[in-house]
Amino acid sequence: MILRTYGRRKGRRLRPFKETLIETLLPSMELRLENNQITGQDFDLKKHPTCFFEIGFGAGEHLALQAETHPGTLMIGCEPFLNGVANLLEHIHTKSLQNIRIYPGNALELLPLWLNTSLDRIFLLFPDPWPKKNHHKRRFVQKDILTLLSQKLASTGKILMATDHEEYFQWMVDQVQNHPDLVIQNPLAETWTTPPDVWTITRFQEKAIKAGRTPRFLWIGRKN
Ligand SMILES: C[S@@+](CC[C@H](N)C(=O)[O-])C[C@H]1O[C@@H](n2cnc3c(N)ncnc32)[C@H](O)[C@@H]1O
């Protein structure tokens, strides 16, 4: 049984234009799982020397910015929430982005099949905090999943995690510090509120700021 770390898959009914994007644009960039293999139209990992991977891209604004900023890098986005997928497709359509592939589902289904040591960046931005104690087991950040991420990360690759949930942030720090293969690259607390160089305020970050919460960022690498 694969862990489900997300809530709903469907929200408000899609506008007709977004429905059309799901029907016409998604098939050309969708990744699928068939017989334990990752398939997709014109999908060839070897064509791209670098690859970034975003888990739970939400409305897709960050992945679209990364794709625009790094046109030679392959961007993989996983998101089971259909309205979010439609939103990313709108960015792709508007900006004519060519370097994104989408898995419209659980990243934990795709990641185990991914090539080891191949991801230059893994983004986990404002993951669901599952704040109640009896829901902590649904948190994305936990030992076995960190092990999976460390296996997929290139030797010089980095994981970026962000959250506005204070207790989850401390949890992230603890989980990484206790992990044998990973190391926090920005251990000083004064660096935690500095956003990355390539950055756009995501929808969840915006909500956090409006509610007076402070987003914090953690950079993680592999111990060599
Ligand atoms: C709180 S939202 C944040 C969205 C976005 N990153 C942002 O900053 O606006 C968390 C997102 O992660 C997605 N998610 C949670 N678990 C996931 C998983 N295992 N694989 C892919 N997406 C996941 C959820 O569907 C949701 O859209």
The ligand as a Gaussian input file, in Angstrom:
#p B3LYP/6-31G(d) Opt

LIG

0 1
 C       -0.264000      22.506000       0.812000
 S       -0.184000      22.167000      -0.881000
 C        1.186000      23.165000      -1.476000
 C        1.147000      23.337000      -2.973000
 C        2.318000      24.113000      -3.579000
 N        3.568000      23.421000      -3.406000
 C        2.389000      25.522000      -3.027000
 O        3.397000      25.844000      -2.375000
 O        1.458000      26.311000      -3.289000
 C        0.509000      20.541000      -0.904000
 C        0.321000      19.881000      -2.258000
 O        1.062000      18.679000      -2.297000
 C        0.298000      17.705000      -2.986000
 N        0.793000      16.395000      -2.511000
 C        0.724000      15.892000      -1.254000
 N        1.269000      14.667000      -1.215000
 C        1.719000      14.399000      -2.468000
 C        2.353000      13.268000      -3.064000
 N        2.626000      12.158000      -2.356000
 N        2.654000      13.324000      -4.378000
 C        2.368000      14.429000      -5.107000
 N        1.754000      15.519000      -4.604000
 C        1.426000      15.503000      -3.302000
 C       -1.149000      18.012000      -2.577000
 O       -2.073000      17.514000      -3.514000
 C       -1.130000      19.543000      -2.548000
 O       -1.483000      20.103000      -3.785000

